[in-house]
Every structure is written in C-alpha cells, then in structure tokens.
Amino acid sequence: MSERATIPESVNGEPTLASIMTRDVVVIDAATALRDAMQMFADEQITGAPVVQGGAVVGVVSTTDFLAFRVETDDGVSTFEDEEAGYPEEENPFFLDAWGDTGPDLIEPSAVDAPELDRFGSHTVSDIMSPRVYSLPSTAPVREAAQRLLELQIHRILVIDDEELVGLVTTTDIVRAVAEGIVQGSGTA
C-alpha cells in the first residue's frame, strides 16, 4: 500500500472506515503454500488476509478456510469422526500422529509420516481462498460496513480506493470503535 492523501475520518459527522481501518494490511500471495500461510497467520496473529496475485487483490483467505480444507480431506474422512468415536481432543489420533512430537510450534512437520502435512505443503492459498472480495471505499460510513458484515456473515471487509487496497476493517475493529466511543453503539453501529 502506498502513502495517500489524507482520507476524511468523518463525513457529515459520521465516522468513516478511514477512522477505524487497519492501514498496514498483511497480504498473502495466492501461490503461497498453505503450511507457510498458516505460519504467517500465527506469526502475524491474524485470522484472515487479502490474497494478491501480481499486485491485484484476487480473494480473501481466513482460518475458517484452513479448517474447511482440513475437514474436507481428499479421502472424504472428516477429523470430526474421531471426536464422535469418543476420543478426547488431546488423545485424537490425528493430533497425536501429525503433531504429537512437534513441541510448541505446531506448524513444523513432525517425524511421523502424516499425509495431512503433505496436503498443507502441496496446496496453495489459491486452492482454498474465497475469490469473492467484499470491499467499500475509505469514505464509507462505519455503519454501512457493520451492516454489510452482518448481512453477508463475514468478519472482514477490504477498504479499496481507486482500485488500491488502503485498509481492512474487521468485526473486532467495529466493536473496538463502539467501545471507544468513535461509533455510537445504539444497536445500529
């Protein structure tokens, strides 16, 4: 993201996305291996990111996408079947076999031959991302973003001005804005 002219933080007295958005957005390349993407999410302490290819935003990926990928394995077996079979989570064979000896860094492959890890290494972000990009301009009212997030049942909306990614607003940003009094929390955000 490049430095831009000052974006108004309110229009007609109503806070805009510019007043609450994250400006230093972590993006991920579509060709990044899933294992590397998961490690980046852990390192950056994020739950989702815009996906870029050739400098253009082509989608969004979230921790939910990683979970869905794991649950929908190539052989059609759900990891939740183990839970239903009566394994407590800490004794689930998937966790013990795949990550039982990795120590504090759960992303590093273990010495155990685990096909799940191969899938995370051989698939890329483009395989699991949502190609649907929901965006608003930085001058959009926070209220509009809150309504869109609720209606679409999503957790983040990209802030794009003149086809350039300038920020990101999450449900947490809106809750924080209400808590800090930037946005009135009268049930309409």
TORGUBA-876175 format. One record per residue: y, z, x of N, C-alpha, C in turn; residue number from 1. Coordinates in Angstrom, 3 decimals, padded with zeros to 6 digits. Example, Ala and Ser with C-alpha at 12.3 -4.5 7.8 and 13.67 -1.06 7.14 Angstrom:
<nodes>
NODE      n.v      n.w      n.u     ca.v     ca.w     ca.u      c.v      c.w      c.u num
NODE -005.690  007.800  013.190 -004.500  007.800  012.300 -003.300  007.800  013.200   1
NODE -002.250  007.080  012.850 -001.060  007.140  013.670  000.030  007.870  012.900   2
</nodes>
This chain:
<nodes>
NODE      n.v      n.w      n.u     ca.v     ca.w     ca.u      c.v      c.w      c.u num
NODE -001.164  000.000  000.838  000.000  000.000  000.000  001.232  000.000  000.887   1
NODE  002.191 -000.789  000.559  003.404 -000.868  001.346  004.471  000.040  000.752   2
NODE  005.482  000.349  001.569  006.612  001.126  001.076  007.407  000.255  000.127   3
NODE  007.811  000.824 -000.986  008.528  000.074 -002.007  009.844  000.769 -002.311   4
NODE  010.677  000.069 -003.048  011.916  000.669 -003.516  011.571  001.872 -004.386   5
NODE  012.516  002.769 -004.544  012.302  003.948 -005.349  011.941  003.559 -006.788   6
NODE  010.895  004.173 -007.289  010.420  003.915 -008.637  010.939  005.050 -009.511   7
NODE  011.533  004.732 -010.661  012.057  005.805 -011.515  010.956  006.743 -011.985   8
NODE  011.225  008.054 -011.870  010.239  009.041 -012.274  010.390  009.461 -013.722   9
NODE  011.412  008.927 -014.390  011.523  009.122 -015.833  012.329  007.967 -016.417  10
NODE  012.000  007.625 -017.646  012.702  006.590 -018.378  013.044  007.184 -019.734  11
NODE  014.337  007.189 -020.064  014.799  007.795 -021.325  014.333  009.239 -021.446  12
NODE  014.321  009.955 -020.330  013.952  011.365 -020.327  012.462  011.645 -020.365  13
NODE  011.643  010.604 -020.432  010.199  010.789 -020.486  009.604  010.525 -019.103  14
NODE  008.767  011.447 -018.580  008.180  011.253 -017.253  007.331  009.980 -017.182  15
NODE  007.429  009.285 -016.061  006.634  008.078 -015.848  005.479  008.385 -014.902  16
NODE  004.592  007.425 -014.772  003.464  007.607 -013.857  003.938  007.836 -012.435  17
NODE  005.087  007.268 -012.078  005.618  007.462 -010.725  005.841  008.935 -010.405  18
NODE  006.062  009.758 -011.435  006.336  011.172 -011.204  005.080  011.991 -010.918  19
NODE  003.920  011.458 -011.238  002.693  012.257 -011.062  001.607  011.548 -010.271  20
NODE  001.769  010.263 -009.990  000.670  009.492 -009.381  000.433  009.877 -007.924  21
NODE -000.795  009.674 -007.503 -001.147  009.769 -006.095 -000.720  008.456 -005.461  22
NODE  000.124  008.539 -004.449  000.647  007.319 -003.829 -000.206  006.847 -002.650  23
NODE -000.842  007.781 -001.985 -001.687  007.440 -000.836 -003.125  007.284 -001.342  24
NODE -003.398  006.145 -001.946 -004.683  005.927 -002.619 -005.758  005.532 -001.610  25
NODE -006.884  006.210 -001.695 -008.049  005.848 -000.899 -008.729  004.687 -001.611  26
NODE -008.900  003.578 -000.915 -009.595  002.415 -001.479 -010.870  002.186 -000.683  27
NODE -011.785  001.450 -001.274 -013.050  001.167 -000.610 -013.354 -000.317 -000.738  28
NODE -013.860 -000.893  000.334 -014.190 -002.318  000.335 -015.475 -002.547 -000.458  29
NODE -015.510 -003.651 -001.184 -016.668 -003.990 -002.019 -017.952 -004.128 -001.209  30
NODE -017.847 -004.473  000.066 -019.028 -004.693  000.908 -019.545 -003.421  001.583  31
NODE -018.943 -002.271  001.315 -019.363 -001.014  001.927 -020.722 -000.591  001.381  32
NODE -021.616 -000.190  002.278 -022.932  000.316  001.868 -022.748  001.587  001.042  33
NODE -023.606  001.782  000.048 -023.486  002.940 -000.826 -023.544  004.254 -000.063  34
NODE -024.416  004.334  000.927 -024.515  005.563  001.714 -023.176  005.876  002.385  35
NODE -022.535  004.853  002.958 -021.231  005.045  003.597 -020.161  005.401  002.573  36
NODE -020.244  004.796  001.410 -019.280  005.098  000.349 -019.413  006.551 -000.106  37
NODE -020.651  007.020 -000.264 -020.866  008.414 -000.661 -020.312  009.359  000.395  38
NODE -020.512  009.019  001.663 -019.994  009.871  002.723 -018.467  009.893  002.687  39
NODE -017.849  008.728  002.430 -016.396  008.669  002.336 -015.900  009.530  001.172  40
NODE -016.579  009.461  000.024 -016.187  010.281 -001.118 -016.248  011.765 -000.737  41
NODE -017.303  012.156 -000.053 -017.439  013.554  000.371 -016.341  013.932  001.361  42
NODE -016.107  013.094  002.349 -015.079  013.371  003.362 -013.684  013.459  002.754  43
NODE -013.381  012.558  001.848 -012.045  012.491  001.240 -011.903  013.407  000.027  44
NODE -013.019  014.004 -000.393 -013.063  014.885 -001.558 -012.501  014.185 -002.800  45
NODE -013.045  013.006 -003.081 -012.638  012.229 -004.242 -013.847  011.949 -005.124  46
NODE -013.599  011.586 -006.362 -014.689  011.274 -007.282 -014.661  009.817 -007.730  47
NODE -013.689  009.054 -007.258 -013.605  007.648 -007.608 -012.559  006.957 -006.767  48
NODE -012.662  005.621 -006.693 -011.706  004.865 -005.885 -011.638  003.418 -006.347  49
NODE -010.462  002.808 -006.182 -010.370  001.372 -006.437 -011.198  000.619 -005.398  50
NODE -011.817 -000.474 -005.822 -012.617 -001.307 -004.930 -011.791 -002.552 -004.621  51
NODE -011.690 -002.875 -003.326 -010.912 -004.036 -002.914 -011.796 -005.046 -002.199  52
NODE -011.374 -006.293 -002.301 -012.043 -007.378 -001.584 -010.944 -008.369 -001.219  53
NODE -010.786 -008.599  000.080 -009.740 -009.497  000.530 -008.352 -009.011  000.159  54
NODE -008.159 -007.722  000.084 -006.860 -007.151 -000.247 -006.562 -007.034 -001.730  55
NODE -007.410 -007.607 -002.584 -007.189 -007.549 -004.026 -008.102 -006.509 -004.666  56
NODE -007.599 -005.822 -005.673 -008.413 -004.865 -006.417 -009.381 -005.646 -007.302  57
NODE -010.687 -005.374 -007.128 -011.715 -006.099 -007.886 -012.546 -005.185 -008.783  58
NODE -012.284 -003.893 -008.739 -013.049 -002.972 -009.555 -012.735 -001.534 -009.229  59
NODE -013.546 -000.647 -009.786 -013.429  000.789 -009.561 -014.851  001.331 -009.425  60
NODE -015.035  002.285 -008.522 -016.333  002.931 -008.369 -016.126  004.437 -008.450  61
NODE -017.094  005.117 -009.077 -016.986  006.565 -009.227 -018.320  007.228 -008.918  62
NODE -018.278  008.542 -008.827 -019.505  009.289 -008.582 -020.507  009.065 -009.714  63
NODE -020.023  008.818 -010.911 -020.913  008.505 -012.033 -021.697  007.222 -011.761  64
NODE -021.066  006.253 -011.115 -021.761  005.008 -010.766 -022.887  005.275 -009.764  65
NODE -022.655  006.178 -008.797 -023.710  006.529 -007.845 -024.872  007.196 -008.568  66
NODE -024.545  008.097 -009.481 -025.578  008.793 -010.234 -026.382  007.810 -011.083  67
NODE -025.698  006.928 -011.762 -026.382  005.935 -012.599 -027.299  005.057 -011.750  68
NODE -026.839  004.682 -010.569 -027.648  003.863 -009.666 -028.916  004.617 -009.274  69
NODE -028.791  005.898 -008.983 -029.951  006.695 -008.578 -030.930  006.860 -009.732  70
NODE -030.416  007.103 -010.925 -031.277  007.325 -012.083 -031.990  006.040 -012.465  71
NODE -031.316  004.924 -012.357 -031.903  003.632 -012.716 -032.524  002.985 -011.480  72
NODE -033.554  003.613 -010.976 -034.202  003.124 -009.762 -034.914  001.809 -010.017  73
NODE -035.235  001.129 -008.927 -035.909 -000.173 -009.018 -037.230 -000.099 -009.762  74
NODE -037.935  001.025 -009.647 -039.234  001.129 -010.304 -039.133  001.692 -011.717  75
NODE -037.909  001.929 -012.172 -037.703  002.389 -013.534 -037.985  003.858 -013.748  76
NODE -038.251  004.612 -012.687 -038.555  006.026 -012.821 -037.266  006.816 -012.725  77
NODE -037.042  007.665 -013.682 -035.849  008.495 -013.697 -036.126  009.787 -012.948  78
NODE -035.151  010.235 -012.159 -035.303  011.515 -011.473 -035.351  012.655 -012.475  79
NODE -034.851  012.446 -013.687 -034.847  013.496 -014.674 -036.251  013.773 -015.204  80
NODE -037.192  012.862 -014.999 -038.569  013.102 -015.414 -039.154  014.291 -014.666  81
NODE -038.765  014.478 -013.393 -039.244  015.627 -012.636 -038.758  016.921 -013.269  82
NODE -037.492  016.930 -013.706 -036.943  018.111 -014.351 -037.714  018.413 -015.627  83
NODE -038.015  017.354 -016.385 -038.770  017.535 -017.608 -040.193  018.002 -017.314  84
NODE -040.711  017.688 -016.142 -042.063  018.097 -015.779 -042.110  019.570 -015.407  85
NODE -040.944  020.223 -015.385 -040.931  021.656 -015.140 -040.540  022.065 -013.734  86
NODE -040.074  021.135 -012.902 -039.637  021.516 -011.569 -038.240  022.114 -011.642  87
NODE -038.033  023.313 -011.094 -036.655  023.786 -010.958 -035.934  022.839 -009.992  88
NODE -034.630  022.690 -010.145 -033.890  021.726 -009.338 -034.142  021.897 -007.841  89
NODE -034.164  023.151 -007.374 -034.336  023.370 -005.936 -035.743  023.032 -005.449  90
NODE -036.709  022.868 -006.372 -038.067  022.511 -005.986 -038.429  021.082 -006.384  91
NODE -037.504  020.342 -006.897 -037.727  018.962 -007.317 -038.199  018.151 -006.113  92
NODE -039.328  017.453 -006.212 -039.841  016.694 -005.070 -038.850  015.666 -004.534  93
NODE -038.047  015.087 -005.401 -037.051  014.119 -004.928 -036.129  014.770 -003.901  94
NODE -035.604  015.954 -004.233 -034.675  016.621 -003.330 -035.379  017.113 -002.078  95
NODE -036.583  017.653 -002.237 -037.298  018.157 -001.077 -037.706  017.033 -000.128  96
NODE -038.229  015.936 -000.687 -038.673  014.833  000.163 -037.514  014.081  000.794  97
NODE -036.497  013.805  000.035 -035.412  012.965  000.532 -034.414  013.730  001.374  98
NODE -034.107  014.980  000.994 -033.028  015.664  001.691 -033.394  017.078  002.137  99
NODE -034.651  017.429  002.077 -035.052  018.790  002.377 -034.732  019.268  003.779 100
NODE -034.703  018.382  004.751 -034.501  018.837  006.134 -033.201  018.312  006.740 101
NODE -032.227  017.965  005.923 -031.016  017.351  006.465 -029.950  018.346  006.850 102
NODE -030.094  019.598  006.461 -029.062  020.565  006.780 -027.865  020.406  005.867 103
NODE -026.677  020.762  006.377 -025.508  020.779  005.494 -025.002  019.404  005.081 104
NODE -025.339  018.347  005.810 -024.840  017.013  005.471 -025.903  016.271  004.691 105
NODE -025.761  016.222  003.374 -026.785  015.649  002.517 -026.834  014.132  002.563 106
NODE -025.865  013.492  003.176 -025.821  012.037  003.183 -026.657  011.452  004.324 107
NODE -026.840  012.191  005.385 -027.605  011.699  006.518 -029.075  011.566  006.147 108
NODE -029.721  010.491  006.533 -031.140  010.316  006.208 -032.007  011.376  006.877 109
NODE -033.049  011.785  006.201 -033.971  012.761  006.775 -035.086  012.028  007.519 110
NODE -035.928  012.792  008.146 -037.045  012.213  008.887 -038.133  011.716  007.933 111
NODE -038.066  012.145  006.677 -039.041  011.740  005.673 -038.756  010.302  005.250 112
NODE -039.806  009.519  005.077 -039.643  008.148  004.598 -039.266  008.213  003.127 113
NODE -037.999  007.945  002.832 -037.508  008.058  001.458 -036.901  006.734  001.014 114
NODE -037.583  006.028  000.116 -037.059  004.739 -000.341 -035.692  004.847 -000.998 115
NODE -035.354  006.026 -001.573 -034.051  006.195 -002.194 -032.942  005.986 -001.162 116
NODE -033.167  006.475  000.047 -032.158  006.329  001.094 -032.013  004.875  001.503 117
NODE -033.104  004.132  001.507 -033.020  002.709  001.820 -032.178  001.985  000.783 118
NODE -032.347  002.356 -000.484 -031.543  001.724 -001.531 -030.064  002.008 -001.324 119
NODE -029.729  003.216 -000.946 -028.325  003.552 -000.715 -027.777  002.851  000.528 120
NODE -028.643  002.523  001.460 -028.196  001.811  002.653 -028.170  000.306  002.488 121
NODE -029.010 -000.213  001.609 -029.109 -001.667  001.480 -028.323 -002.246  000.306 122
NODE -027.762 -001.398 -000.534 -026.910 -001.868 -001.627 -025.455 -001.546 -001.299 123
NODE -024.566 -002.329 -001.879 -023.145 -002.144 -001.604 -022.398 -001.677 -002.850 124
NODE -021.169 -001.281 -002.629 -020.304 -000.827 -003.712 -020.193 -001.897 -004.798 125
NODE -020.161 -003.165 -004.412 -020.039 -004.233 -005.410 -021.234 -004.269 -006.365 126
NODE -022.364 -003.706 -005.953 -023.556 -003.674 -006.801 -023.437 -002.671 -007.953 127
NODE -022.625 -001.632 -007.784 -022.575 -000.572 -008.792 -021.198 -000.374 -009.412 128
NODE -020.178 -000.972 -008.854 -018.808 -000.750 -009.340 -018.622 -001.295 -010.752 129
NODE -017.601 -000.776 -011.401 -017.187 -001.350 -012.673 -016.149 -002.420 -012.360 130
NODE -016.382 -003.655 -012.774 -015.406 -004.705 -012.483 -014.183 -004.625 -013.397 131
NODE -014.252 -003.789 -014.402 -013.134 -003.637 -015.333 -012.091 -002.718 -014.688 132
NODE -010.874 -003.231 -014.530 -009.790 -002.450 -013.934 -008.780 -002.115 -015.025 133
NODE -008.589 -000.842 -015.259 -007.582 -000.390 -016.206 -006.356  000.006 -015.409 134
NODE -005.209 -000.573 -015.762 -004.004 -000.288 -014.997 -002.783 -000.235 -015.899 135
NODE -001.757  000.395 -015.376 -000.441  000.465 -016.007  000.594  000.355 -014.893 136
NODE  001.810 -000.044 -015.224  002.869 -000.061 -014.217  003.377  001.359 -013.944 137
NODE  004.009  001.560 -012.824  004.503  002.890 -012.458  005.576  003.398 -013.406 138
NODE  006.213  002.511 -014.140  007.261  002.912 -015.088  006.707  003.287 -016.461 139
NODE  005.395  003.186 -016.648  004.785  003.557 -017.926  004.890  005.069 -018.123 140
NODE  005.110  005.490 -019.360  005.172  006.931 -019.630  003.814  007.597 -019.389 141
NODE  003.844  008.825 -018.917  002.624  009.600 -018.707  001.853  009.691 -020.016 142
NODE  002.562  009.826 -021.121  001.932  009.920 -022.435  001.024  008.707 -022.681 143
NODE  001.481  007.510 -022.307  000.681  006.298 -022.512 -000.598  006.333 -021.681 144
NODE -000.486  006.798 -020.448 -001.677  006.899 -019.587 -002.670  007.896 -020.172 145
NODE -002.170  009.029 -020.657 -003.050  010.041 -021.243 -003.782  009.469 -022.450 146
NODE -003.067  008.736 -023.280 -003.702  008.130 -024.455 -004.776  007.123 -024.047 147
NODE -004.475  006.306 -023.053 -005.464  005.308 -022.595 -006.705  005.983 -022.023 148
NODE -006.501  007.005 -021.200 -007.635  007.711 -020.608 -008.546  008.274 -021.701 149
NODE -007.940  008.850 -022.716 -008.730  009.410 -023.819 -009.429  008.321 -024.616 150
NODE -008.700  007.285 -024.986 -009.275  006.210 -025.801 -010.415  005.489 -025.089 151
NODE -010.236  005.255 -023.794 -011.221  004.492 -023.025 -012.324  005.378 -022.444 152
NODE -012.148  006.689 -022.561 -013.085  007.663 -021.996 -013.320  007.413 -020.510 153
NODE -012.213  007.300 -019.786 -012.252  007.123 -018.327 -011.472  008.264 -017.687 154
NODE -011.596  008.405 -016.390 -010.976  009.533 -015.689 -009.852  009.137 -014.741 155
NODE -009.634  007.828 -014.567 -008.562  007.397 -013.669 -008.024  006.063 -014.141 156
NODE -006.756  005.864 -013.870 -006.115  004.595 -014.201 -005.300  004.174 -012.989 157
NODE -005.415  002.914 -012.616 -004.694  002.420 -011.451 -003.250  002.132 -011.835 158
NODE -002.362  002.366 -010.894 -000.948  002.073 -011.102 -000.645  000.837 -010.259 159
NODE -000.323 -000.249 -010.947 -000.118 -001.536 -010.278  001.238 -002.098 -010.683 160
NODE  002.056 -002.414 -009.679  003.359 -003.061 -009.873  003.336 -004.400 -009.157 161
NODE  003.714 -005.449 -009.833  003.771 -006.788 -009.237  002.487 -007.130 -008.486 162
NODE  001.340 -006.857 -009.116  000.015 -007.144 -008.572 -000.315 -006.370 -007.297 163
NODE  000.426 -005.293 -007.045  000.175 -004.447 -005.876 -000.187 -003.038 -006.331 164
NODE -001.281 -002.500 -005.784 -001.694 -001.138 -006.074 -000.681 -000.184 -005.447 165
NODE -000.002  000.601 -006.274  001.004  001.532 -005.765  000.619  002.983 -005.994 166
NODE -000.431  003.221 -006.797 -000.824  004.593 -007.060 -002.056  004.680 -007.938 167
NODE -002.394  005.910 -008.253 -003.561  006.222 -009.066 -003.227  007.476 -009.860 168
NODE -003.588  007.501 -011.127 -003.395  008.687 -011.956 -004.751  009.056 -012.553 169
NODE -005.105  010.327 -012.417 -006.373  010.831 -012.945 -006.103  011.819 -014.074 170
NODE -007.155  012.158 -014.774 -007.023  013.171 -015.818 -006.531  014.487 -015.210 171
NODE -006.963  014.795 -014.006 -006.518  016.010 -013.333 -005.021  015.968 -013.050 172
NODE -004.494  014.802 -012.668 -003.049  014.675 -012.441 -002.269  014.996 -013.705 173
NODE -002.771  014.526 -014.845 -002.074  014.771 -016.110 -002.154  016.248 -016.496 174
NODE -003.312  016.850 -016.333 -003.442  018.281 -016.617 -002.506  019.080 -015.714 175
NODE -002.446  018.717 -014.439 -001.552  019.402 -013.497 -000.090  019.238 -013.930 176
NODE  000.285  018.039 -014.377  001.657  017.783 -014.816  002.018  018.636 -016.030 177
NODE  001.075  018.810 -016.938  001.311  019.671 -018.095  001.460  021.119 -017.625 178
NODE  000.573  021.571 -016.758  000.604  022.942 -016.251  001.906  023.240 -015.503 179
NODE  002.426  022.249 -014.782  003.658  022.433 -014.013  004.915  022.181 -014.839 180
NODE  004.745  021.806 -016.110  005.884  021.586 -016.983  006.562  020.239 -016.811 181
NODE  005.956  019.325 -016.050  006.523  017.984 -015.881  006.383  017.217 -017.182 182
NODE  005.262  017.436 -017.861  004.966  016.800 -019.132  004.786  017.903 -020.157 183
NODE  005.336  017.718 -021.330  005.172  018.693 -022.397  003.744  018.634 -022.916 184
NODE  003.101  019.750 -023.020  001.706  019.837 -023.449  001.552  020.136 -024.922 185
NODE  002.339  019.521 -025.766  002.293  019.799 -027.205  001.192  019.044 -027.925 186
NODE  000.082  018.806 -027.246 -001.036  018.121 -027.873 -000.923  016.611 -027.795 187
NODE  000.170  016.098 -027.267  000.329  014.646 -027.173  000.508  014.174 -025.745 188
NODE  000.443  015.114 -024.788  000.599  014.810 -023.363  001.700  013.832 -023.174 189
</nodes>
